[in-house]
Amino acid sequence: MEFDIGRAVLGGLVGTIAMTLVMTMGTRLMGIDMDMPMTLGTMFLSKGTAAWVLGLMAHLMMGIVFFIIYAALIRAFGIHSAVAGWTALFGAIHALIAGMAFGMMPVLHPRMATEPPVGTDRVPAPGVMGTQLGMMAPMAIVAVHVIYGLVGGAIYAA
């Protein structure tokens, strides 16, 4: 499949929107205290609406950049069929890498609480693969990244 930057951007944007919607619904249903837009936004601003909006914009931009990488991998590996399946696999691998990086977040994040109580201007430290957020968090992290890859891949292959 030929590399198409426009479809990669669209796939990354729509995939990230789908991922964020599922993440938001899932965290509330599963009782996981993880809000990725707020976590990203509070790296720069105090907790609040402005931090959430900034974090959402950062999350959408990161989703676009990562899907451009997925599209480059599709081209590099010469993938011509089952693109959404391959990008779902890329999403699972991406989840494992991101999950490992979650363990390092307290070192980089100025408003991340490493132990309870979290406090009003703090966000919880997720731990490696989100293990500090509950036993469902690792599965949720993998699931939302697979959804990102699947939706983005379907858009990219269309």
C-alpha positions as CSV (number, residue, x, y, z in Angstrom):
1,M,0.0,0.0,0.0
2,E,1.3,3.4,-0.9
3,F,2.0,5.9,1.9
4,D,-0.8,8.6,2.1
5,I,-0.2,11.3,4.6
6,G,-3.7,12.7,4.4
7,R,-5.3,9.3,5.2
8,A,-2.7,8.7,7.9
9,V,-3.6,12.0,9.6
10,L,-7.3,11.3,9.3
11,G,-6.9,7.7,10.5
12,G,-4.8,9.0,13.5
13,L,-7.4,11.7,14.3
14,V,-10.4,9.4,14.1
15,G,-8.6,6.5,15.8
16,T,-7.6,8.8,18.7
17,I,-11.2,10.2,19.0
18,A,-12.5,6.6,19.2
19,M,-9.8,5.6,21.7
20,T,-10.5,8.6,23.9
21,L,-14.3,8.0,23.9
22,V,-13.9,4.3,24.8
23,M,-11.2,5.2,27.4
24,T,-13.6,7.8,29.0
25,M,-16.5,5.5,29.1
26,G,-14.5,2.5,30.1
27,T,-12.7,4.2,33.0
28,R,-15.9,5.3,34.5
29,L,-17.5,1.8,34.1
30,M,-14.4,0.0,35.4
31,G,-13.6,2.4,38.2
32,I,-10.2,3.3,36.8
33,D,-9.0,6.7,37.9
34,M,-7.2,7.6,34.6
35,D,-8.0,10.6,32.5
36,M,-5.3,10.9,29.7
37,P,-6.2,14.4,28.6
38,M,-6.1,15.7,32.2
39,T,-2.8,13.8,32.8
40,L,-1.2,15.3,29.7
41,G,-2.6,18.8,30.3
42,T,-1.5,19.0,34.0
43,M,2.0,18.6,32.9
44,F,1.7,22.3,31.9
45,L,-1.3,23.7,33.7
46,S,-3.0,23.4,37.0
47,K,-5.9,20.9,37.1
48,G,-9.0,22.3,35.5
49,T,-10.9,22.7,32.2
50,A,-7.9,24.5,30.5
51,A,-5.6,21.6,31.4
52,W,-8.1,19.0,30.1
53,V,-8.5,20.9,26.8
54,L,-4.8,21.3,26.3
55,G,-4.3,17.6,27.2
56,L,-6.9,16.6,24.7
57,M,-5.3,18.6,21.9
58,A,-1.9,17.0,22.8
59,H,-3.5,13.5,22.8
60,L,-5.0,14.1,19.4
61,M,-1.7,15.4,18.0
62,M,0.2,12.4,19.5
63,G,-2.4,10.1,17.9
64,I,-1.9,11.7,14.5
65,V,1.9,11.5,14.8
66,F,1.8,7.8,15.9
67,F,-0.5,6.9,13.1
68,I,1.8,8.5,10.6
69,I,4.4,6.1,12.0
70,Y,1.9,3.2,11.6
71,A,1.3,4.2,8.0
72,A,5.1,4.3,7.3
73,L,5.4,0.8,8.8
74,I,2.6,-0.4,6.5
75,R,4.5,0.9,3.6
76,A,7.9,-0.3,4.8
77,F,6.6,-3.9,5.4
78,G,4.8,-3.9,2.1
79,I,1.4,-4.6,3.6
80,H,-1.4,-4.6,1.0
81,S,-4.2,-6.4,2.8
82,A,-5.8,-6.7,6.2
83,V,-4.4,-3.3,7.0
84,A,-6.8,-2.8,10.0
85,G,-5.6,-6.1,11.5
86,W,-2.0,-5.1,11.2
87,T,-2.6,-1.6,12.6
88,A,-4.5,-3.3,15.5
89,L,-1.4,-5.4,16.1
90,F,0.7,-2.2,16.0
91,G,-1.7,-0.8,18.5
92,A,-1.2,-3.7,20.9
93,I,2.6,-3.3,20.6
94,H,2.2,0.5,21.1
95,A,0.2,-0.2,24.3
96,L,3.0,-2.4,25.7
97,I,5.5,0.4,25.0
98,A,3.3,3.1,26.4
99,G,2.4,1.0,29.4
100,M,6.1,0.6,30.2
101,A,6.5,4.4,29.8
102,F,3.7,5.0,32.3
103,G,6.0,3.8,35.0
104,M,8.3,6.7,34.3
105,M,5.7,9.4,34.3
106,P,6.1,10.6,37.9
107,V,9.7,11.6,37.0
108,L,8.5,13.8,34.2
109,H,5.2,15.0,35.5
110,P,5.2,17.9,38.0
111,R,1.6,17.3,39.3
112,M,1.7,13.5,39.6
113,A,1.0,12.0,43.0
114,T,3.0,8.8,43.6
115,E,1.1,7.9,46.8
116,P,-2.4,8.6,48.1
117,P,-4.0,11.0,48.8
118,V,-3.9,12.4,45.3
119,G,-5.1,15.9,46.3
120,T,-6.9,18.5,44.4
121,D,-4.2,19.6,41.9
122,R,-2.6,16.2,41.5
123,V,-3.2,13.3,39.1
124,P,-2.6,9.7,40.0
125,A,0.6,8.0,39.0
126,P,-0.5,5.0,36.8
127,G,2.5,2.8,37.4
128,V,3.9,0.3,34.8
129,M,1.0,-0.8,32.5
130,G,-1.4,1.2,34.8
131,T,-1.1,-1.3,37.6
132,Q,-1.5,1.4,40.3
133,L,-4.9,2.3,38.9
134,G,-6.5,-1.1,39.4
135,M,-6.4,-4.6,38.0
136,M,-8.4,-3.8,35.0
137,A,-6.1,-1.0,33.8
138,P,-3.5,-3.1,32.0
139,M,-6.3,-4.8,29.9
140,A,-8.0,-1.4,29.3
141,I,-4.7,0.2,28.1
142,V,-4.2,-2.6,25.6
143,A,-7.8,-2.6,24.5
144,V,-8.0,1.1,23.8
145,H,-4.7,1.0,21.8
146,V,-6.0,-1.9,19.7
147,I,-9.2,0.1,19.1
148,Y,-7.1,3.1,18.0
149,G,-5.2,0.8,15.6
150,L,-8.3,-0.9,14.2
151,V,-10.3,2.4,13.6
152,G,-7.3,4.2,12.3
153,G,-6.4,1.3,10.0
154,A,-9.9,1.0,8.7
155,I,-9.9,4.7,7.8
156,Y,-6.4,4.5,6.3
157,A,-7.3,1.4,4.1
158,A,-10.6,2.9,2.9
